[in-house]
Amino acid sequence: MANPTGKWGKSRTRKHRANWKIEAPKLIECERCHAMRMPHRVCLECGYYDGRQIISVEEKKKA
């Protein structure tokens, strides 16, 4: 079984942990209804993605 070859120093550990940050989700404007949505996802307001209707708005309201 593999074992670590040496101890990480405090400085190295703290530098490693410094990159754990919370990011706000990236949002873009829907081209059709101008609602804010996540990129590469279906718009939950109008149901369109890439110029095509993927889900109907009535489907979304039922779920």
Residue pairs with C-beta under 8 A, 6 or more apart in sequence:
8 16
25 38
26 38
26 39
27 36
27 37
27 38
27 39
28 36
28 37
28 38
28 39
29 35
29 36
29 37
30 36
30 37
30 43
30 45
30 46
30 48
31 51
32 43
32 46
32 48
33 43
33 45
33 46
33 48
35 43
35 44
35 45
35 46
37 43
37 44
37 45
41 49
42 48
42 49
42 54
42 55
43 49
44 60
45 57
46 57
47 53
47 54
47 55
47 56
47 57
47 59
47 60
48 54
